[in-house]
């Protein structure tokens, strides 16, 4: 039987695998009362730290980390990634 530390370590590893560097994400909701990242803001994952916080370079200039399971964010779909590429090519 796993203890809570082992479960937490496995969860953090899973977050790191789900959101590797370069993954494009979009904010769905954030409960930060002081400086939330607005819904719909997109960003590129820089890294996931050792407590499972996902840090991204947000398109609005923010570098605020988000917490998997607390803040709502998602990976962009392949279709959304293609749309972004087409828009950037003009």
Gaussian input, Z-matrix of N, CA and C with variables (Angstrom, degrees):
# hf/3-21g

backbone

0 1
 N
 C     1     B1
 C     2     B2     1     A1
 N     3     B3     2     A2     1     D1
 C     4     B4     3     A3     2     D2
 C     5     B5     4     A4     3     D3
 N     6     B6     5     A5     4     D4
 C     7     B7     6     A6     5     D5
 C     8     B8     7     A7     6     D6
 N     9     B9     8     A8     7     D7
 C    10    B10     9     A9     8     D8
 C    11    B11    10    A10     9     D9
 N    12    B12    11    A11    10    D10
 C    13    B13    12    A12    11    D11
 C    14    B14    13    A13    12    D12
 N    15    B15    14    A14    13    D13
 C    16    B16    15    A15    14    D14
 C    17    B17    16    A16    15    D15
 N    18    B18    17    A17    16    D16
 C    19    B19    18    A18    17    D17
 C    20    B20    19    A19    18    D18
 N    21    B21    20    A20    19    D19
 C    22    B22    21    A21    20    D20
 C    23    B23    22    A22    21    D21
 N    24    B24    23    A23    22    D22
 C    25    B25    24    A24    23    D23
 C    26    B26    25    A25    24    D24
 N    27    B27    26    A26    25    D25
 C    28    B28    27    A27    26    D26
 C    29    B29    28    A28    27    D27
 N    30    B30    29    A29    28    D28
 C    31    B31    30    A30    29    D29
 C    32    B32    31    A31    30    D30
 N    33    B33    32    A32    31    D31
 C    34    B34    33    A33    32    D32
 C    35    B35    34    A34    33    D33
 N    36    B36    35    A35    34    D34
 C    37    B37    36    A36    35    D35
 C    38    B38    37    A37    36    D36
 N    39    B39    38    A38    37    D37
 C    40    B40    39    A39    38    D38
 C    41    B41    40    A40    39    D39
 N    42    B42    41    A41    40    D40
 C    43    B43    42    A42    41    D41
 C    44    B44    43    A43    42    D42
 N    45    B45    44    A44    43    D43
 C    46    B46    45    A45    44    D44
 C    47    B47    46    A46    45    D45
 N    48    B48    47    A47    46    D46
 C    49    B49    48    A48    47    D47
 C    50    B50    49    A49    48    D48
 N    51    B51    50    A50    49    D49
 C    52    B52    51    A51    50    D50
 C    53    B53    52    A52    51    D51
 N    54    B54    53    A53    52    D52
 C    55    B55    54    A54    53    D53
 C    56    B56    55    A55    54    D54
 N    57    B57    56    A56    55    D55
 C    58    B58    57    A57    56    D56
 C    59    B59    58    A58    57    D57
 N    60    B60    59    A59    58    D58
 C    61    B61    60    A60    59    D59
 C    62    B62    61    A61    60    D60
 N    63    B63    62    A62    61    D61
 C    64    B64    63    A63    62    D62
 C    65    B65    64    A64    63    D63
 N    66    B66    65    A65    64    D64
 C    67    B67    66    A66    65    D65
 C    68    B68    67    A67    66    D66
 N    69    B69    68    A68    67    D67
 C    70    B70    69    A69    68    D68
 C    71    B71    70    A70    69    D69
 N    72    B72    71    A71    70    D70
 C    73    B73    72    A72    71    D71
 C    74    B74    73    A73    72    D72
 N    75    B75    74    A74    73    D73
 C    76    B76    75    A75    74    D74
 C    77    B77    76    A76    75    D75
 N    78    B78    77    A77    76    D76
 C    79    B79    78    A78    77    D77
 C    80    B80    79    A79    78    D78
 N    81    B81    80    A80    79    D79
 C    82    B82    81    A81    80    D80
 C    83    B83    82    A82    81    D81
 N    84    B84    83    A83    82    D82
 C    85    B85    84    A84    83    D83
 C    86    B86    85    A85    84    D84
 N    87    B87    86    A86    85    D85
 C    88    B88    87    A87    86    D86
 C    89    B89    88    A88    87    D87
 N    90    B90    89    A89    88    D88
 C    91    B91    90    A90    89    D89
 C    92    B92    91    A91    90    D90
 N    93    B93    92    A92    91    D91
 C    94    B94    93    A93    92    D92
 C    95    B95    94    A94    93    D93
 N    96    B96    95    A95    94    D94
 C    97    B97    96    A96    95    D95
 C    98    B98    97    A97    96    D96
 N    99    B99    98    A98    97    D97
 C   100   B100    99    A99    98    D98
 C   101   B101   100   A100    99    D99
 N   102   B102   101   A101   100   D100
 C   103   B103   102   A102   101   D101
 C   104   B104   103   A103   102   D102
 N   105   B105   104   A104   103   D103
 C   106   B106   105   A105   104   D104
 C   107   B107   106   A106   105   D105
 N   108   B108   107   A107   106   D106
 C   109   B109   108   A108   107   D107
 C   110   B110   109   A109   108   D108
 N   111   B111   110   A110   109   D109
 C   112   B112   111   A111   110   D110
 C   113   B113   112   A112   111   D111
 N   114   B114   113   A113   112   D112
 C   115   B115   114   A114   113   D113
 C   116   B116   115   A115   114   D114
 N   117   B117   116   A116   115   D115
 C   118   B118   117   A117   116   D116
 C   119   B119   118   A118   117   D117
 N   120   B120   119   A119   118   D118
 C   121   B121   120   A120   119   D119
 C   122   B122   121   A121   120   D120
 N   123   B123   122   A122   121   D121
 C   124   B124   123   A123   122   D122
 C   125   B125   124   A124   123   D123
 N   126   B126   125   A125   124   D124
 C   127   B127   126   A126   125   D125
 C   128   B128   127   A127   126   D126
 N   129   B129   128   A128   127   D127
 C   130   B130   129   A129   128   D128
 C   131   B131   130   A130   129   D129
 N   132   B132   131   A131   130   D130
 C   133   B133   132   A132   131   D131
 C   134   B134   133   A133   132   D132
 N   135   B135   134   A134   133   D133
 C   136   B136   135   A135   134   D134
 C   137   B137   136   A136   135   D135
 N   138   B138   137   A137   136   D136
 C   139   B139   138   A138   137   D137
 C   140   B140   139   A139   138   D138
 N   141   B141   140   A140   139   D139
 C   142   B142   141   A141   140   D140
 C   143   B143   142   A142   141   D141
 N   144   B144   143   A143   142   D142
 C   145   B145   144   A144   143   D143
 C   146   B146   145   A145   144   D144
 N   147   B147   146   A146   145   D145
 C   148   B148   147   A147   146   D146
 C   149   B149   148   A148   147   D147
 N   150   B150   149   A149   148   D148
 C   151   B151   150   A150   149   D149
 C   152   B152   151   A151   150   D150
 N   153   B153   152   A152   151   D151
 C   154   B154   153   A153   152   D152
 C   155   B155   154   A154   153   D153
 N   156   B156   155   A155   154   D154
 C   157   B157   156   A156   155   D155
 C   158   B158   157   A157   156   D156
 N   159   B159   158   A158   157   D157
 C   160   B160   159   A159   158   D158
 C   161   B161   160   A160   159   D159
 N   162   B162   161   A161   160   D160
 C   163   B163   162   A162   161   D161
 C   164   B164   163   A163   162   D162
 N   165   B165   164   A164   163   D163
 C   166   B166   165   A165   164   D164
 C   167   B167   166   A166   165   D165
 N   168   B168   167   A167   166   D166
 C   169   B169   168   A168   167   D167
 C   170   B170   169   A169   168   D168
 N   171   B171   170   A170   169   D169
 C   172   B172   171   A171   170   D170
 C   173   B173   172   A172   171   D171
 N   174   B174   173   A173   172   D172
 C   175   B175   174   A174   173   D173
 C   176   B176   175   A175   174   D174
 N   177   B177   176   A176   175   D175
 C   178   B178   177   A177   176   D176
 C   179   B179   178   A178   177   D177
 N   180   B180   179   A179   178   D178
 C   181   B181   180   A180   179   D179
 C   182   B182   181   A181   180   D180
 N   183   B183   182   A182   181   D181
 C   184   B184   183   A183   182   D182
 C   185   B185   184   A184   183   D183
 N   186   B186   185   A185   184   D184
 C   187   B187   186   A186   185   D185
 C   188   B188   187   A187   186   D186
 N   189   B189   188   A188   187   D187
 C   190   B190   189   A189   188   D188
 C   191   B191   190   A190   189   D189
 N   192   B192   191   A191   190   D190
 C   193   B193   192   A192   191   D191
 C   194   B194   193   A193   192   D192
 N   195   B195   194   A194   193   D193
 C   196   B196   195   A195   194   D194
 C   197   B197   196   A196   195   D195
 N   198   B198   197   A197   196   D196
 C   199   B199   198   A198   197   D197
 C   200   B200   199   A199   198   D198
 N   201   B201   200   A200   199   D199
 C   202   B202   201   A201   200   D200
 C   203   B203   202   A202   201   D201
 N   204   B204   203   A203   202   D202
 C   205   B205   204   A204   203   D203
 C   206   B206   205   A205   204   D204
 N   207   B207   206   A206   205   D205
 C   208   B208   207   A207   206   D206
 C   209   B209   208   A208   207   D207
 N   210   B210   209   A209   208   D208
 C   211   B211   210   A210   209   D209
 C   212   B212   211   A211   210   D210
 N   213   B213   212   A212   211   D211
 C   214   B214   213   A213   212   D212
 C   215   B215   214   A214   213   D213
 N   216   B216   215   A215   214   D214
 C   217   B217   216   A216   215   D215
 C   218   B218   217   A217   216   D216
 N   219   B219   218   A218   217   D217
 C   220   B220   219   A219   218   D218
 C   221   B221   220   A220   219   D219
 N   222   B222   221   A221   220   D220
 C   223   B223   222   A222   221   D221
 C   224   B224   223   A223   222   D222
 N   225   B225   224   A224   223   D223
 C   226   B226   225   A225   224   D224
 C   227   B227   226   A226   225   D225
 N   228   B228   227   A227   226   D226
 C   229   B229   228   A228   227   D227
 C   230   B230   229   A229   228   D228
 N   231   B231   230   A230   229   D229
 C   232   B232   231   A231   230   D230
 C   233   B233   232   A232   231   D231
 N   234   B234   233   A233   232   D232
 C   235   B235   234   A234   233   D233
 C   236   B236   235   A235   234   D234
 N   237   B237   236   A236   235   D235
 C   238   B238   237   A237   236   D236
 C   239   B239   238   A238   237   D237
 N   240   B240   239   A239   238   D238
 C   241   B241   240   A240   239   D239
 C   242   B242   241   A241   240   D240
 N   243   B243   242   A242   241   D241
 C   244   B244   243   A243   242   D242
 C   245   B245   244   A244   243   D243
 N   246   B246   245   A245   244   D244
 C   247   B247   246   A246   245   D245
 C   248   B248   247   A247   246   D246
 N   249   B249   248   A248   247   D247
 C   250   B250   249   A249   248   D248
 C   251   B251   250   A250   249   D249
 N   252   B252   251   A251   250   D250
 C   253   B253   252   A252   251   D251
 C   254   B254   253   A253   252   D252
 N   255   B255   254   A254   253   D253
 C   256   B256   255   A255   254   D254
 C   257   B257   256   A256   255   D255
 N   258   B258   257   A257   256   D256
 C   259   B259   258   A258   257   D257
 C   260   B260   259   A259   258   D258
 N   261   B261   260   A260   259   D259
 C   262   B262   261   A261   260   D260
 C   263   B263   262   A262   261   D261
 N   264   B264   263   A263   262   D262
 C   265   B265   264   A264   263   D263
 C   266   B266   265   A265   264   D264
 N   267   B267   266   A266   265   D265
 C   268   B268   267   A267   266   D266
 C   269   B269   268   A268   267   D267

   B1=1.4486
   B2=1.5308
   B3=1.3318
   B4=1.4605
   B5=1.5185
   B6=1.3281
   B7=1.4554
   B8=1.5305
   B9=1.3142
   B10=1.4667
   B11=1.5251
   B12=1.3323
   B13=1.4681
   B14=1.5265
   B15=1.3171
   B16=1.4638
   B17=1.5234
   B18=1.3392
   B19=1.4718
   B20=1.5259
   B21=1.3345
   B22=1.4631
   B23=1.5259
   B24=1.3226
   B25=1.4648
   B26=1.5303
   B27=1.3357
   B28=1.4644
   B29=1.5276
   B30=1.3455
   B31=1.4536
   B32=1.5323
   B33=1.3277
   B34=1.4677
   B35=1.5266
   B36=1.3127
   B37=1.4656
   B38=1.5236
   B39=1.3271
   B40=1.4622
   B41=1.5324
   B42=1.3287
   B43=1.4683
   B44=1.5305
   B45=1.3234
   B46=1.4679
   B47=1.5303
   B48=1.3290
   B49=1.4665
   B50=1.5289
   B51=1.3246
   B52=1.4655
   B53=1.5231
   B54=1.3395
   B55=1.4639
   B56=1.5300
   B57=1.3373
   B58=1.4693
   B59=1.5348
   B60=1.3098
   B61=1.4601
   B62=1.5194
   B63=1.3382
   B64=1.4659
   B65=1.5165
   B66=1.3404
   B67=1.4632
   B68=1.5295
   B69=1.3265
   B70=1.4681
   B71=1.5314
   B72=1.3306
   B73=1.4571
   B74=1.5213
   B75=1.3434
   B76=1.4578
   B77=1.5212
   B78=1.3315
   B79=1.4540
   B80=1.5257
   B81=1.3225
   B82=1.4621
   B83=1.5263
   B84=1.3294
   B85=1.4677
   B86=1.5139
   B87=1.3245
   B88=1.4580
   B89=1.5157
   B90=1.3299
   B91=1.4536
   B92=1.5287
   B93=1.3113
   B94=1.4658
   B95=1.5297
   B96=1.3407
   B97=1.4680
   B98=1.5243
   B99=1.3289
   B100=1.4550
   B101=1.5196
   B102=1.3175
   B103=1.4643
   B104=1.5248
   B105=1.3312
   B106=1.4756
   B107=1.5205
   B108=1.3092
   B109=1.4575
   B110=1.5236
   B111=1.3285
   B112=1.4722
   B113=1.5344
   B114=1.3184
   B115=1.4618
   B116=1.5288
   B117=1.3243
   B118=1.4608
   B119=1.5165
   B120=1.3526
   B121=1.4638
   B122=1.5218
   B123=1.3153
   B124=1.4616
   B125=1.5201
   B126=1.3347
   B127=1.4500
   B128=1.5093
   B129=1.3349
   B130=1.4574
   B131=1.5222
   B132=1.3325
   B133=1.4591
   B134=1.5258
   B135=1.3452
   B136=1.4664
   B137=1.5195
   B138=1.3393
   B139=1.4604
   B140=1.5212
   B141=1.3277
   B142=1.4634
   B143=1.5221
   B144=1.3365
   B145=1.4638
   B146=1.5287
   B147=1.3278
   B148=1.4605
   B149=1.5260
   B150=1.3334
   B151=1.4687
   B152=1.5240
   B153=1.3435
   B154=1.4624
   B155=1.5123
   B156=1.3271
   B157=1.4617
   B158=1.5209
   B159=1.3306
   B160=1.4611
   B161=1.5263
   B162=1.3239
   B163=1.4616
   B164=1.5147
   B165=1.3389
   B166=1.4608
   B167=1.5135
   B168=1.3058
   B169=1.4622
   B170=1.5157
   B171=1.3318
   B172=1.4562
   B173=1.5160
   B174=1.3188
   B175=1.4652
   B176=1.5274
   B177=1.3393
   B178=1.4684
   B179=1.5257
   B180=1.3399
   B181=1.4593
   B182=1.5219
   B183=1.3134
   B184=1.4568
   B185=1.5249
   B186=1.3181
   B187=1.4529
   B188=1.5171
   B189=1.3406
   B190=1.4543
   B191=1.5243
   B192=1.3203
   B193=1.4573
   B194=1.5153
   B195=1.3278
   B196=1.4569
   B197=1.5235
   B198=1.3138
   B199=1.4535
   B200=1.5169
   B201=1.3359
   B202=1.4599
   B203=1.5266
   B204=1.3307
   B205=1.4512
   B206=1.5146
   B207=1.3302
   B208=1.4649
   B209=1.5266
   B210=1.3268
   B211=1.4681
   B212=1.5214
   B213=1.3165
   B214=1.4560
   B215=1.5150
   B216=1.3174
   B217=1.4635
   B218=1.5134
   B219=1.3310
   B220=1.4571
   B221=1.5161
   B222=1.3440
   B223=1.4653
   B224=1.5176
   B225=1.3182
   B226=1.4592
   B227=1.5234
   B228=1.3249
   B229=1.4581
   B230=1.5245
   B231=1.3105
   B232=1.4678
   B233=1.5259
   B234=1.3212
   B235=1.4708
   B236=1.5276
   B237=1.3240
   B238=1.4697
   B239=1.5214
   B240=1.3269
   B241=1.4618
   B242=1.5248
   B243=1.3320
   B244=1.4677
   B245=1.5205
   B246=1.3367
   B247=1.4615
   B248=1.5231
   B249=1.3276
   B250=1.4706
   B251=1.5269
   B252=1.3292
   B253=1.4621
   B254=1.5307
   B255=1.3260
   B256=1.4646
   B257=1.5339
   B258=1.3254
   B259=1.4650
   B260=1.5154
   B261=1.3418
   B262=1.4578
   B263=1.5268
   B264=1.3312
   B265=1.4632
   B266=1.5197
   B267=1.3216
   B268=1.4471
   B269=1.4507
   A1=109.55
   A2=116.43
   A3=121.44
   A4=111.10
   A5=115.07
   A6=118.30
   A7=108.87
   A8=116.77
   A9=120.52
   A10=112.67
   A11=117.34
   A12=119.92
   A13=111.14
   A14=116.39
   A15=120.26
   A16=111.00
   A17=116.98
   A18=120.45
   A19=110.95
   A20=116.11
   A21=120.28
   A22=110.72
   A23=116.68
   A24=121.18
   A25=110.76
   A26=116.98
   A27=120.90
   A28=111.24
   A29=117.43
   A30=121.39
   A31=110.31
   A32=116.54
   A33=120.42
   A34=110.21
   A35=117.52
   A36=120.56
   A37=110.56
   A38=117.06
   A39=121.20
   A40=110.90
   A41=117.40
   A42=120.75
   A43=109.79
   A44=117.24
   A45=120.80
   A46=111.22
   A47=117.08
   A48=120.88
   A49=111.23
   A50=117.83
   A51=121.35
   A52=112.43
   A53=116.84
   A54=121.25
   A55=111.15
   A56=117.36
   A57=119.00
   A58=111.31
   A59=115.16
   A60=121.59
   A61=109.72
   A62=115.76
   A63=120.89
   A64=114.22
   A65=117.87
   A66=121.09
   A67=109.93
   A68=116.62
   A69=120.88
   A70=108.27
   A71=115.61
   A72=121.37
   A73=110.20
   A74=115.54
   A75=121.87
   A76=108.74
   A77=116.13
   A78=121.76
   A79=109.87
   A80=116.59
   A81=122.71
   A82=109.21
   A83=117.84
   A84=121.97
   A85=109.53
   A86=114.50
   A87=120.37
   A88=107.77
   A89=116.51
   A90=121.95
   A91=112.87
   A92=118.82
   A93=121.84
   A94=109.18
   A95=118.97
   A96=120.39
   A97=113.82
   A98=118.09
   A99=120.88
   A100=114.27
   A101=116.83
   A102=119.62
   A103=110.34
   A104=117.32
   A105=118.25
   A106=112.15
   A107=114.99
   A108=120.65
   A109=105.98
   A110=117.96
   A111=120.17
   A112=113.19
   A113=114.45
   A114=121.53
   A115=109.09
   A116=116.32
   A117=121.45
   A118=114.72
   A119=117.27
   A120=120.22
   A121=109.00
   A122=115.20
   A123=120.99
   A124=110.29
   A125=114.54
   A126=119.62
   A127=111.06
   A128=114.54
   A129=122.33
   A130=108.45
   A131=116.37
   A132=121.55
   A133=110.33
   A134=115.06
   A135=121.85
   A136=110.15
   A137=116.17
   A138=120.68
   A139=109.71
   A140=115.14
   A141=123.08
   A142=105.51
   A143=116.50
   A144=118.52
   A145=111.64
   A146=115.78
   A147=120.73
   A148=114.38
   A149=117.97
   A150=120.47
   A151=110.53
   A152=116.98
   A153=121.25
   A154=115.22
   A155=118.38
   A156=120.80
   A157=108.87
   A158=115.88
   A159=121.99
   A160=107.92
   A161=116.14
   A162=121.23
   A163=109.09
   A164=115.30
   A165=120.96
   A166=110.22
   A167=115.29
   A168=121.61
   A169=104.90
   A170=116.36
   A171=121.08
   A172=110.18
   A173=116.03
   A174=121.20
   A175=112.24
   A176=117.53
   A177=120.45
   A178=112.02
   A179=117.26
   A180=121.50
   A181=114.51
   A182=117.99
   A183=121.10
   A184=110.73
   A185=115.61
   A186=121.61
   A187=110.86
   A188=115.98
   A189=121.93
   A190=111.90
   A191=115.83
   A192=121.19
   A193=111.09
   A194=115.65
   A195=121.53
   A196=108.93
   A197=115.23
   A198=120.91
   A199=109.39
   A200=115.22
   A201=121.20
   A202=108.62
   A203=116.09
   A204=121.13
   A205=113.75
   A206=116.68
   A207=120.41
   A208=110.03
   A209=115.77
   A210=120.73
   A211=107.80
   A212=116.44
   A213=119.86
   A214=110.92
   A215=116.24
   A216=121.67
   A217=107.81
   A218=115.25
   A219=119.33
   A220=109.76
   A221=114.55
   A222=120.59
   A223=108.49
   A224=116.10
   A225=119.59
   A226=108.68
   A227=115.39
   A228=120.57
   A229=109.74
   A230=116.30
   A231=120.93
   A232=110.14
   A233=116.60
   A234=121.04
   A235=110.87
   A236=117.05
   A237=120.34
   A238=111.28
   A239=116.77
   A240=120.06
   A241=111.05
   A242=116.77
   A243=120.53
   A244=111.15
   A245=117.39
   A246=121.07
   A247=110.74
   A248=117.09
   A249=120.82
   A250=111.01
   A251=116.20
   A252=120.10
   A253=110.76
   A254=116.39
   A255=120.42
   A256=110.75
   A257=117.46
   A258=120.68
   A259=111.44
   A260=116.95
   A261=119.71
   A262=112.05
   A263=117.09
   A264=120.38
   A265=111.55
   A266=115.08
   A267=120.57
   A268=117.65
   D1=133.90
   D2=-178.78
   D3=-81.80
   D4=143.62
   D5=173.17
   D6=-87.77
   D7=175.55
   D8=-175.05
   D9=-64.19
   D10=-32.34
   D11=178.63
   D12=-65.71
   D13=-41.98
   D14=178.78
   D15=-65.46
   D16=-41.42
   D17=177.76
   D18=-63.65
   D19=-42.41
   D20=179.24
   D21=-63.65
   D22=-43.03
   D23=178.82
   D24=-61.05
   D25=-41.87
   D26=177.97
   D27=-65.08
   D28=-39.54
   D29=179.47
   D30=-64.49
   D31=-43.45
   D32=179.59
   D33=-64.13
   D34=-41.18
   D35=177.28
   D36=-61.42
   D37=-40.50
   D38=178.57
   D39=-63.53
   D40=-41.15
   D41=177.56
   D42=-62.78
   D43=-42.87
   D44=178.55
   D45=-61.32
   D46=-37.55
   D47=178.80
   D48=-72.69
   D49=-34.81
   D50=-178.62
   D51=-74.26
   D52=-29.82
   D53=-174.68
   D54=-127.92
   D55=65.03
   D56=178.47
   D57=-68.38
   D58=162.99
   D59=177.44
   D60=-50.66
   D61=134.48
   D62=178.58
   D63=95.94
   D64=-12.42
   D65=179.31
   D66=-66.01
   D67=133.12
   D68=176.69
   D69=-88.30
   D70=131.64
   D71=-179.29
   D72=-129.00
   D73=164.71
   D74=177.93
   D75=-134.82
   D76=135.86
   D77=178.58
   D78=-74.36
   D79=131.65
   D80=176.22
   D81=-102.28
   D82=-46.97
   D83=173.28
   D84=-161.29
   D85=152.54
   D86=178.44
   D87=-143.18
   D88=133.44
   D89=-176.07
   D90=-93.43
   D91=12.05
   D92=179.46
   D93=-68.65
   D94=115.09
   D95=-177.03
   D96=-75.42
   D97=-14.23
   D98=-173.65
   D99=-99.02
   D100=-42.76
   D101=-174.88
   D102=-151.35
   D103=60.73
   D104=-177.37
   D105=-69.62
   D106=152.20
   D107=171.99
   D108=-81.86
   D109=125.56
   D110=-176.25
   D111=-62.19
   D112=145.31
   D113=175.76
   D114=-53.61
   D115=138.04
   D116=178.53
   D117=89.85
   D118=-11.53
   D119=178.20
   D120=-68.11
   D121=136.03
   D122=179.55
   D123=-108.36
   D124=155.84
   D125=179.41
   D126=-157.19
   D127=173.45
   D128=179.89
   D129=-118.16
   D130=125.61
   D131=-178.47
   D132=-62.43
   D133=130.73
   D134=173.41
   D135=-93.93
   D136=-46.17
   D137=179.44
   D138=-171.03
   D139=165.23
   D140=171.64
   D141=-115.28
   D142=125.48
   D143=-177.81
   D144=-79.75
   D145=-178.14
   D146=-173.59
   D147=-77.07
   D148=0.06
   D149=172.63
   D150=-111.25
   D151=3.67
   D152=174.80
   D153=93.38
   D154=9.57
   D155=176.04
   D156=-78.18
   D157=130.66
   D158=-179.42
   D159=-94.54
   D160=118.73
   D161=178.56
   D162=-103.18
   D163=131.67
   D164=-178.55
   D165=-131.81
   D166=156.53
   D167=166.61
   D168=-90.49
   D169=101.85
   D170=-178.07
   D171=-76.55
   D172=145.78
   D173=-177.56
   D174=-62.57
   D175=-19.47
   D176=178.35
   D177=-88.89
   D178=5.36
   D179=176.97
   D180=97.78
   D181=-10.16
   D182=-179.70
   D183=-74.03
   D184=152.11
   D185=174.70
   D186=-120.91
   D187=15.46
   D188=-176.08
   D189=-61.71
   D190=135.03
   D191=177.04
   D192=-79.07
   D193=154.21
   D194=178.42
   D195=-123.36
   D196=149.01
   D197=-174.44
   D198=-105.37
   D199=117.51
   D200=178.55
   D201=-61.99
   D202=129.83
   D203=-179.99
   D204=92.59
   D205=-15.07
   D206=177.22
   D207=-114.15
   D208=-51.97
   D209=175.49
   D210=-89.21
   D211=148.23
   D212=179.16
   D213=-97.22
   D214=115.98
   D215=175.19
   D216=-148.82
   D217=161.67
   D218=-175.72
   D219=-146.11
   D220=160.06
   D221=173.10
   D222=-74.51
   D223=147.05
   D224=172.17
   D225=-73.37
   D226=147.61
   D227=177.35
   D228=-76.21
   D229=165.12
   D230=176.52
   D231=-58.23
   D232=-40.21
   D233=178.96
   D234=-62.39
   D235=-43.43
   D236=178.94
   D237=-65.58
   D238=-37.57
   D239=177.41
   D240=-63.73
   D241=-41.63
   D242=177.23
   D243=-63.39
   D244=-41.11
   D245=177.78
   D246=-60.94
   D247=-42.63
   D248=178.33
   D249=-61.70
   D250=-42.99
   D251=179.79
   D252=-63.06
   D253=-43.44
   D254=179.82
   D255=-64.06
   D256=-40.50
   D257=179.26
   D258=-65.82
   D259=-38.37
   D260=-178.27
   D261=-72.28
   D262=-22.04
   D263=179.21
   D264=-86.77
   D265=-6.17
   D266=170.84
   D267=91.56

